[in-house]
Amino acid sequence: MPVTDLLERNAKLYGDEVALVELNPEMKETRKITWKDYDLVQQIEDRPYRHEITWSVFDEKANRVANMLLDKGVVKGEKVAILMMNCLEWLPIYFGILKTGAIAVPFNFRYSSEEILYCSDLADVDVIFFGPQFIGRIEAVEEKLSKGRLLIYVGENCPTFADSYRELVADYSSKAPLIPITDDDLAAIYFSSGTTGFPKAILHKHRSLTQSAHMEQKHHMTTHDDVFLCIPPLYHTGAKMHWFGSLAVGGKSVLLKGTSPDVILKAVSDEKCTIVWLLVPWAQDILDALDSGEVKLSDYQVSQWRLMHIGAQPVPPTLIKHWHDYFPGQQYDTNYGLSESLGPGCVHLGIGNDNKVGAIGIPGYNWQVKIVNDNYEELPKGEEGELCVKGPGVMECYYKNPEATAEVLPGDGWLKTGDVAVMDEDGFIFLVDRKKDVIVMGGENIYPVEIEDFLRTNPKVHDVAVIGLPDKRLGEIPGAIIQLKKGMTATEDEFNEFCMALARYKRPRRIIFDEVPRNATGKIQKPLLRKKYGAEKLVAQEINLDEEKIEK
């Protein structure tokens, strides 16, 4: 079943029920809706920052988009990009693309003009939907972008170089186009995050999308009565595939613009959210705000909040332990995945496995896992190697990149993740680090995540990243970039002493106090840190490991 069938089913079964809510607490004025004979959203007079659409309107809007694209000459297999911030229009456009049989190509909203052009050319994009936040970036490369491409602007005051989305779709039929789509049809191209290099285009079939919907529903036992709070960007597989769990059961979801603790807790309270997916920094911010008294749980209604889950990065066990101090009894899950496996869940901790917090978990619904050595031989439990996964969500290929495809798809259905992991005696998988993120110091392999997890146990640490820094004698040495909690102060000597609990070779040789940059999906942007500190002279001092300290 293609994922578009789920939307059409929901429109029939739950047509008058709310499908999506958009919350923008920073909006000061009412957003004007000026559709020709078509009421896209419902709005409450005293809450101008809140808009919603029902399942029937969602489906009708997707149909209008599909019929418009078909009339403009888009045919099955062509590529249509979306460059927009989260909003009520995002998902109807996405599903409208899929209903034509075309391939949806979400763009990272952080892309520069040159990256937009690069990814458009790499994915052979034919149409680009873009929002008001991207007018300048599109205009900078418009001459090259518009050659053979249709540019569609979604918003007020359409620029002269684009066509107006609202004017284009308003007069098209809201009936479903009769385009046959199967699980074997190509559906979407997602781009790698670029944390290990320039983005690669990842091609998926419809079966990957449908698998994600059923898997998310199974993992988190999502029901029609659940309300899902979605904060991360929809261009990313993580946010969208978690939302697919709500799609699978026709449940309500809330798209929240804002990540501060009070904004998140107010959304949970006002919308009666039961499932919330957080990134580590947001969860840590909530804890810090509760610890400091900046926010109080008594000001919010959170008793209905049954599940908090985290993905996109390793989760410090200390964070979850502290989380349960404030939310005792709340269900928790960790989700691991890659865009190459269409997002989170090919491995997950599983609700009820809190005794294994720190692990990424066990194979997800319909997935298999194994850990292999450099010769691609499966390793026994307890030995570190590369994590491989196999299931219906594995990508078809890196589009137009057979060499990179061959590196991760051996041809037997397995996907090599590039992550170093180990399986314990109970079958739970623990992530050691990125295979390519290993620091090699004097021939000794050091995995940054081990040091990062240790440093996060320090009560002064808000966030931390460990990278390899160049060293004439040892090749490279571990350096720790530490972001302190608000209002905290610390010295290098203080952390040097703290790190004496680590094995000598794992101790950071340099301590740097700075902000830890993360991308929109919560991943540490280590290339930025390497660029900032790898080639330039460090202002931080080297740790002096004298003989007395070494003997401790």
C-alpha positions in Angstrom: 0.0 0.0 0.0 1.5 3.4 -1.0 1.5 5.9 1.9 -1.0 8.2 -0.1 -3.7 5.6 0.5 -3.4 6.2 4.3 -4.2 9.9 3.8 -7.2 9.1 1.6 -8.5 6.6 4.1 -8.2 9.1 6.9 -10.2 11.7 4.9 -13.0 9.1 4.5 -13.0 7.9 8.1 -12.1 11.1 10.0 -12.8 13.8 7.5 -14.2 16.4 10.0 -11.5 15.7 12.7 -8.4 17.8 13.1 -5.3 16.4 11.3 -2.8 19.2 11.8 -2.4 22.2 14.0 0.2 24.9 13.4 1.4 26.8 16.5 3.6 29.9 16.1 3.7 31.6 19.5 6.0 34.3 18.1 3.3 35.4 15.6 2.0 38.9 16.7 -0.7 39.3 14.0 -3.3 37.1 12.4 -2.1 35.5 9.2 -4.5 36.4 6.4 -5.9 33.5 4.4 -6.9 34.7 0.9 -7.8 31.6 -1.0 -10.3 31.7 -3.9 -13.4 29.9 -2.7 -11.3 27.6 -0.6 -11.0 27.8 3.2 -7.7 26.2 3.8 -7.5 26.6 7.6 -9.6 27.1 10.6 -8.6 29.8 13.0 -9.6 30.8 16.6 -10.2 34.5 16.9 -8.4 35.0 20.2 -5.4 32.8 19.2 -4.0 34.3 16.0 -0.9 32.1 16.3 -2.9 28.9 16.0 -4.3 27.4 12.7 -5.6 23.9 11.9 -6.9 21.8 9.1 -9.0 18.6 9.1 -8.2 15.4 7.3 -10.6 16.1 4.5 -9.1 19.5 3.9 -5.6 18.0 4.0 -6.5 15.4 1.4 -8.4 17.9 -0.8 -5.4 20.3 -0.7 -3.0 17.5 -1.7 -5.3 16.7 -4.6 -5.3 20.3 -5.8 -1.5 20.3 -5.7 -1.4 17.0 -7.6 -3.8 18.1 -10.3 -2.0 21.4 -10.7 1.4 19.7 -11.1 -0.1 17.2 -13.6 -1.5 20.1 -15.6 1.9 21.8 -15.6 3.4 18.7 -17.3 4.9 16.9 -14.2 4.9 13.1 -14.9 5.6 10.0 -12.9 9.2 9.8 -11.9 10.0 13.5 -12.2 11.4 15.3 -9.1 9.7 18.1 -7.2 11.5 19.9 -4.4 10.2 21.5 -1.2 12.1 24.3 0.5 9.9 25.5 3.3 9.8 26.0 7.0 7.3 23.8 8.9 3.7 25.0 8.2 0.3 23.7 7.4 1.0 23.8 3.7 4.1 21.6 3.9 2.6 18.1 4.2 -0.3 18.7 1.7 2.3 19.8 -0.9 4.4 16.7 -0.1 1.4 14.4 -0.5 0.3 16.2 -3.6 3.7 15.5 -5.2 3.4 11.8 -4.2 -0.1 11.6 -5.7 1.2 12.5 -9.1 3.7 9.6 -9.1 6.5 12.2 -8.9 9.4 12.0 -6.5 9.3 14.4 -3.5 12.6 16.0 -2.7 12.7 17.9 0.6 15.5 20.5 1.0 17.2 21.4 4.2 16.1 24.9 5.1 19.7 25.8 6.1 21.0 25.3 2.6 22.8 28.2 1.1 22.1 29.4 -2.5 24.9 27.3 -3.9 23.7 24.2 -2.0 20.2 24.7 -3.3 21.5 24.8 -6.8 23.8 21.9 -6.2 21.1 19.6 -4.8 18.6 20.7 -7.5 21.1 19.6 -10.2 22.2 16.5 -8.3 18.6 15.3 -7.9 17.4 16.5 -11.4 14.7 18.6 -9.8 12.0 19.9 -12.2 9.9 22.0 -9.8 10.7 23.8 -6.6 8.2 24.9 -4.0 9.7 27.6 -1.7 8.6 29.8 1.1 9.1 33.5 2.0 12.2 32.8 4.1 14.1 31.7 1.0 13.3 34.4 -1.6 16.8 35.9 -1.3 18.6 32.6 -1.6 16.5 31.5 -4.6 16.9 34.9 -6.3 20.7 34.7 -5.9 20.8 31.7 -8.2 17.4 32.2 -10.0 18.9 32.5 -13.4 20.5 29.1 -13.2 17.7 27.5 -11.2 14.9 28.6 -13.5 16.3 27.0 -16.6 13.9 24.2 -17.3 12.4 24.4 -13.8 9.1 25.7 -12.4 9.5 27.9 -9.3 6.4 28.1 -7.1 6.3 30.5 -4.2 4.2 29.6 -1.1 3.3 32.8 0.7 2.1 36.4 0.4 3.6 38.9 -2.1 5.0 36.5 -4.7 8.3 37.6 -6.3 8.3 38.3 -10.0 10.6 35.4 -10.9 8.2 32.8 -9.5 4.6 31.6 -9.9 2.1 32.0 -7.0 1.2 28.8 -5.3 -2.2 30.1 -4.1 -3.2 31.4 -7.6 -2.0 28.1 -9.2 -3.9 25.7 -7.0 -7.1 27.6 -6.2 -9.0 26.6 -9.3 -7.9 23.0 -9.6 -10.1 20.0 -8.7 -10.0 18.6 -5.2 -10.7 15.1 -6.5 -7.9 12.6 -6.4 -6.0 12.2 -9.6 -6.2 8.7 -11.1 -2.5 7.9 -11.2 -1.7 4.3 -10.3 0.9 4.1 -7.6 2.4 0.9 -6.1 4.9 0.1 -3.3 7.6 -0.4 -6.0 7.3 3.1 -7.4 9.9 5.6 -6.5 8.7 8.1 -3.9 11.3 10.4 -2.4 14.9 11.7 -2.4 16.3 12.7 1.0 19.8 14.2 1.4 22.4 13.1 3.9 22.9 15.6 6.6 26.4 16.5 5.4 28.0 15.8 8.8 30.5 13.5 7.1 30.8 15.4 3.8 28.8 17.0 1.0 25.1 15.8 0.9 24.3 12.7 -1.1 20.9 12.1 -2.7 19.2 9.1 -1.1 16.5 7.5 -3.2 13.5 5.6 -1.7 10.5 3.7 -2.9 6.9 4.0 -1.5 7.4 0.8 0.5 9.9 2.7 2.6 7.4 5.3 3.5 4.7 2.8 4.3 7.1 0.8 6.4 7.9 3.8 8.5 4.3 4.6 9.2 3.5 1.1 10.4 6.8 0.8 12.3 6.2 4.1 14.2 2.7 3.1 15.1 3.9 -0.3 16.4 6.9 1.0 18.3 5.0 3.7 20.2 1.6 2.0 20.3 0.1 5.1 18.7 -3.7 5.2 18.7 -6.3 7.5 17.1 -6.6 9.4 20.4 -3.0 10.2 20.7 -1.8 13.8 19.9 1.8 14.0 18.6 3.9 17.2 19.1 6.3 17.7 16.1 9.0 20.3 16.6 11.9 19.3 14.3 11.9 20.3 10.6 9.7 18.2 8.2 12.3 18.1 5.6 14.2 15.6 7.7 13.2 11.9 7.7 13.1 11.9 11.5 10.3 14.4 12.0 8.2 13.2 9.1 8.6 9.5 9.8 7.6 10.0 13.4 4.6 11.9 12.2 3.8 9.0 10.0 2.7 7.1 13.1 -0.2 9.6 13.5 -0.9 9.2 9.8 -1.3 5.5 10.2 -4.1 5.9 12.8 -5.6 9.2 11.7 -4.5 11.0 14.9 -4.0 14.7 15.5 -0.5 16.3 15.3 0.8 19.7 16.3 3.5 21.5 14.3 5.2 23.8 16.9 7.5 26.7 15.9 9.7 27.2 18.9 12.0 25.2 21.1 12.2 27.0 24.4 11.1 25.0 27.5 8.1 27.2 28.3 6.9 27.1 24.6 7.2 23.3 24.5 5.4 22.7 27.8 2.7 25.2 27.0 2.0 23.4 23.7 1.9 20.0 25.5 -0.5 21.5 28.0 -2.8 23.5 25.6 -3.1 20.8 22.9 -3.2 17.8 25.3 -0.2 16.2 23.6 0.5 12.6 24.6 3.6 11.9 22.5 6.5 14.2 22.1 9.7 13.7 20.2 12.6 15.8 21.5 16.2 16.3 20.6 18.8 16.0 23.4 19.5 19.8 23.6 15.7 20.6 24.0 15.3 17.9 26.7 18.4 19.3 28.5 17.0 22.8 28.3 13.7 21.7 29.9 15.6 20.0 32.7 17.8 23.1 33.2 14.8 25.3 33.3 13.1 23.1 35.8 16.2 22.8 38.0 16.6 26.6 38.0 13.0 27.3 38.7 12.6 29.2 35.5 9.6 27.1 34.7 7.4 25.1 37.0 5.5 21.9 36.0 2.6 23.0 38.2 1.9 25.7 35.6 1.1 23.2 32.9 -1.2 20.2 32.3 1.2 17.3 31.5 -0.5 14.3 33.1 -1.7 13.1 29.7 1.9 13.2 28.3 2.6 9.4 28.2 5.7 9.1 26.0 8.9 11.1 25.4 11.3 9.8 22.8 14.6 11.0 21.5 16.5 10.3 18.3 19.1 11.7 15.9 22.0 11.4 18.3 23.3 9.3 21.3 21.4 10.0 24.5 23.3 10.4 27.8 21.9 7.9 30.4 22.2 10.7 33.0 19.7 12.8 31.1 17.0 10.2 31.1 17.6 9.4 34.8 17.1 13.1 35.6 14.1 13.3 33.3 12.3 10.7 35.3 12.9 12.8 38.5 10.4 15.3 37.0 8.3 12.9 34.9 8.2 9.6 36.9 6.4 6.8 35.2 6.5 8.5 31.8 7.3 6.1 28.9 10.6 6.5 27.1 12.1 5.3 23.9 15.3 6.0 21.9 15.2 5.8 18.1 18.2 5.1 15.9 18.2 5.4 12.2 19.6 7.0 9.0 18.1 8.7 6.0 19.4 5.6 4.2 17.0 3.5 6.2 14.3 6.2 5.9 14.7 7.7 9.3 14.4 6.5 12.8 13.4 3.1 14.1 15.5 0.4 12.4 16.9 0.1 15.9 15.1 1.3 18.9 15.3 0.9 22.7 11.6 -0.1 23.1 9.1 1.1 25.6 9.7 -0.6 29.0 13.4 -1.1 28.5 14.6 1.7 30.7 17.1 -0.6 32.4 19.0 -0.5 29.1 19.1 3.3 28.7 22.4 4.0 27.0 21.8 1.4 24.3 20.2 2.4 21.0 18.3 -0.8 21.4 17.1 -3.9 19.5 16.0 -4.4 15.9 12.9 -2.4 14.9 9.7 -3.7 13.4 10.5 -5.7 10.3 14.3 -5.0 10.7 17.3 -7.3 11.2 20.8 -6.2 12.5 24.3 -7.6 12.6 27.7 -6.3 13.5 30.6 -7.0 11.2 34.4 -6.6 11.0 36.4 -4.9 8.3 36.1 -8.1 6.2 32.3 -8.0 6.4 32.3 -11.1 8.7 29.6 -11.2 11.4 31.0 -10.7 14.9 29.8 -12.4 18.1 28.2 -10.5 21.0 30.6 -8.3 22.9 32.9 -7.4 20.0 32.9 -4.0 18.4 32.3 -3.6 14.7 30.3 -1.9 12.0 26.5 -2.0 12.5 24.5 -3.3 9.5 20.7 -3.2 9.1 18.3 -5.0 6.8 14.6 -4.3 6.2 12.0 -2.8 3.9 13.1 0.7 4.6 16.6 0.4 3.0 17.2 2.9 0.3 17.4 2.0 -3.4 20.7 3.8 -3.9 22.5 7.1 -3.7 21.1 8.8 -6.8 23.6 9.1 -9.6 26.4 7.8 -7.3 27.1 4.1 -7.9 30.5 4.2 -6.2 29.1 5.5 -2.9 26.2 3.1 -3.2 28.5 0.1 -3.6 30.3 1.1 -0.4 27.2 0.8 1.8 25.0 -1.7 -0.1 27.0 -4.9 -0.5 24.2 -6.4 -2.7 22.7 -8.8 -0.2 20.0 -6.5 1.2 22.1 -5.2 4.1 23.0 -1.6 4.6 26.3 -0.7 6.2 25.6 2.2 8.6 29.2 3.5 9.1 28.5 3.3 12.9 30.7 1.3 15.3 28.6 -0.7 17.7 28.6 -3.6 20.1 25.8 -6.0 21.1 25.5 -7.1 24.7 24.5 -10.6 26.0 20.8 -9.6 25.9 20.9 -8.6 22.3 20.9 -4.8 22.9 23.1 -2.7 20.7 25.3 0.1 22.1 26.6 2.7 19.7 30.3 3.3 20.1 30.8 6.0 17.5 30.9 6.9 13.8 33.3 4.7 12.0 34.8 7.8 10.3 34.8 9.8 13.5 37.5 7.8 15.1 40.4 9.7 16.6 43.7 7.9 15.9 46.2 9.1 18.5 49.6 7.5 18.1 48.1 4.4 16.6 45.4 4.1 19.4 41.7 4.4 18.3 39.7 6.7 20.5 35.9 7.0 20.1 34.6 10.5 20.9 31.2 9.4 22.1 32.7 7.6 25.1 34.5 10.8 26.2 31.4 12.9 25.5 29.2 10.6 27.6 31.6 10.9 30.4 31.9 14.6 30.3 28.1 15.0 30.3 28.0 13.5 33.8 29.6 16.7 35.0 26.8 18.8 36.4 28.2 22.0 34.9 28.1 20.7 31.3 25.2 21.6 29.0 26.6 20.2 25.8 30.0 18.8 24.6 31.7 17.6 21.5 35.0 15.8 21.2 37.0 16.1 18.0 40.5 15.2 16.8 42.9 18.0 16.8 46.2 18.0 14.8 49.4 17.1 16.8 52.9 16.9 15.3 54.0 13.9 17.3 50.8 11.9 17.8 49.0 12.7 14.6 45.9 13.9 16.4 44.7 14.2 20.0 41.2 14.4 21.5 40.0 17.9 22.2 36.8 18.6 24.1 34.6 21.6 23.3 32.5 22.2 26.3 29.4 24.4 26.5 28.6 25.2 30.1 25.1 25.5 31.5 23.8 29.0 31.8 25.3 30.9 34.7 28.0 28.3 35.3 31.8 28.9 35.3 34.6 26.5 35.2 38.4 26.3 34.5 40.4 24.0 32.4 42.2 22.7 35.4 38.9 21.8 37.0 38.0 19.6 34.0 41.5 18.2 33.7 41.1 16.9 37.2 37.6 15.6 36.4 38.9 13.6 33.5 41.4 11.7 35.6 38.7 9.1 36.0 39.1 8.3 32.3 41.8 5.9 31.0 44.9 8.0 30.3 44.7 7.8 26.5 41.0 8.8 26.5 41.6 12.0 28.4 41.1 15.2 26.4 44.4 16.8 25.7 42.8 20.2 25.2 39.7 21.8 26.9 37.9 24.5 25.0 34.9 26.4 26.4 32.6 27.3 23.5 29.2 26.7 22.1 28.5 23.3 20.5 26.9 23.9 17.1 24.1 21.5 16.1 22.1 21.2 12.9 18.3 21.4 12.8 18.0 17.7 13.6 20.2 17.9 16.7 23.4 16.4 15.3 26.7 18.0 16.4 28.2 19.9 13.4 31.7 18.6 13.9 33.0 19.7 10.5 32.4 23.3 11.7 34.3 22.6 14.9 37.2 21.0 12.9 37.3 24.0 10.6 37.3 26.4 13.5 39.9 24.6 15.7 41.7 22.1 13.5 43.8 24.5 11.4 43.8 27.6 13.5 45.8 28.3 16.6 43.9 27.3 19.7 43.4 29.8 22.4 42.9 27.1 25.0 46.0 25.8 26.7 47.3 22.2 26.4 46.7 20.0 29.4 49.9 19.4 31.3 49.9 15.7 32.1 52.7 15.7 34.7 54.0 12.5 36.1 52.2 12.9 39.4 48.8 13.2 37.7 49.6 10.2 35.4 50.3 8.0 38.4 46.8 8.7 39.9 
